[in-house]
Amino acid sequence: MTRVGFQFRINPEMIEEYKRLHQNVWPEMLDALRESGWHNYTLFMRADGLVFGYFETEESLSSAQAKMAATEINTRWQEFMSPFTSGESRPDENFIELEEYFHLD
């Protein structure tokens, strides 16, 4: 299992709404994540909107993203979430992968 860490940024004025929407992620989106191999998926956020994401997958971040990109529900979710980020591309295309350099079981 590969552990993946990544970050992206949410517009500071939209943080509370972004977090509220994640209290009720669409069931179809949750199913697609599971079916695409995203396990133990967790999001953390600093007060300034910097998000740290973590999940485990059999392959890599790029493979897991490609599987999700092939789903219609992910396209709709990314369009729905796009106002919350400042990039010109979809939010899931703005992930900056972080290097794992230490792990303790």
Secondary structure as UniProt FT lines:
FT   STRAND          2..9
FT   HELIX           12..14
FT   HELIX           15..21
FT   HELIX           22..24
FT   HELIX           27..35
FT   TURN            36..37
FT   STRAND          39..45
FT   TURN            47..48
FT   STRAND          50..57
FT   HELIX           61..69
FT   HELIX           72..81
FT   HELIX           82..84
FT   HELIX           91..93
FT   STRAND          96..98
//
